[in-house]
Amino acid sequence: MSHEAMIARWREGLVTPMSATMTTFAKTDGSWWAVNELAWSRISRAEQNEQLDFHHERFGRVEQAKGPAKKNGRSPWDNLPRMGG
């Protein structure tokens, strides 16, 4: 998935990052995704998704990862340099 597509999904309320400060992993479409230089890659192994769910829940208990990190409609990635060029 392109970085722009992930931001668009965020704005639609369809993406949850791992936490407000850990945005290299995000969940959408029932799966976790990891960002690299050019795009987002789905994490396909069930064991890895389960581990990420566990950690996301743990962060949520300390109020770090509940819903969008910003309420102004901006994604947590809007201030990062554009990926892929």
Summary of the structure (lengths in Angstrom):
residues: 85
radius of gyration: 12.2
end to end distance: 15.7
largest distance: 37.0
contacts: 217
relative contact order: 0.24
helix: 29%
strand: 19%
